[in-house]
Amino acid sequence: MLGVKFWVGRTIKAFGGDPITYNEVVKVADAHLLATAAELYGLEGCEFRLVQAHDGGRHVVYTCEKEGADAKILRIAFLNDRSREDYLGELEYVRYLFEHGGSVANVISSRNGNLIEEISYQSHNYFICLFTQAKGKGLAENHYQYREGAPLTEYYFNCGKVLGKLHQLAKDYKPVHPRYEFTDRFNVEYIGKLLPDSLSLLKERLAELLHTLEGLDRSRESFGMIHFDYNDGNYKIDFDTGQITVYDFDNSCFGWYMYDLADLWRSGTGWVAAEPDAGKRKAFMEDYFRTALEGYRSETRVDDALLEQLPLFIQAVLMENIVSEFEGMRNSSEEPECDEELSYLIKCLEDDIPYVGFFDEIYSSEEPFEYETRHI
């Protein structure tokens, strides 16, 4: 699975304080934050269990369990790149989706009636919020085995259907605290400063990509709030019914719905990544995405003209992965470097190889999505 990495051992600046590591935040949580959160959210008597950090994670997360009560998820944010208004924009959107029939894990208000609480401790500020726990479990937890007696096509269809519902609801969403737009983060000036000068060709290709994106339609039917990280790591499946419940809207922003659809396409590559025959991989992806689109179109419409932009938005997904990797290195004051996976993404963009190189000679089923390490 393509994705940014969570650098557990790295030092990252926390809200309103000096640099702090993930492990240090866990110690603070165990010593102070969990007790305070229990008072704020009525979690007295709950057992808190730390959720292992995962690729793309940005927070310290705990499950909260108590006999006779539904399990909940406590999230502690400690990075300094989001404001209270940013988090409110996310949480208000989650509440809106839930209240209008979106299959999402709802946010729970504190005893003070707030969607988010801010706790200050030893010169650091932490943003705390609480969610219902999505019913079911993830595909990875189930060893990528779908529910017994049901075809995988049901899963593909449901992935598209749930996403289509979210996008349909987004078309009528009027935020109180708006989230940022795609181009606020992804623009030539910012990326030019973020990436090392040795990647001049990549910068040139990204500038061309951004120029093309900026010229696209932003009408109600094509542009609105998107999840921005729609994959099987961010939803649970009820293996009795097949129902999917989405969570982790931390990266949600205003962008093109096609971006989420490109993420949906990319998620399908894992099912056939070990297939050595490019023709068979391509045939599978066509069938997979056709079924996912049937589910998507059962909830909302998408014009064929927009779908023709799929290769463009798959490139945008790669851009997001690359930017996130370099942001992680910058925020931890590390010298930029490329591993095999990041080198692969860069190669695909520099050489304008479509579809994540999945049907190209660059791809190896023995070493999926890896390329010779790039020295920068």
ABEGO torsion letter per residue (X at the ends): XBEBBBBAABBBBBBGBBBBBAAAAAAAAAAAAAAAAAAAAGABGBBBBBBBBBBGBABBBBBBBBBGBBBBBBBBBABAABBAAAAAAAAAAAAAAAAAGBBBBBBBBBAAGBABBBBBBGGBBBBBBBBBBBBEBBAAAAGGBBBBGBBAAAAAAAAAAAAAAAAAAAAABBBABBBBBAAAABBAAAAAAABBAAAAAAAAAAAAAAAAAAABBABAAABBBBAGABBAAABBBBAAAGBBBBBGAAABBBBBAAAAAAAAAAAAAAAAAABABAAAAAAAAAAAAAAAAAAAAAABBBBAAAAAAAAAAAAAAAAAAAAAAAAAAAAAGBBBBBBAAAAAAAAAAAAGBBGGGAABAABBAABBGBBBBBBX
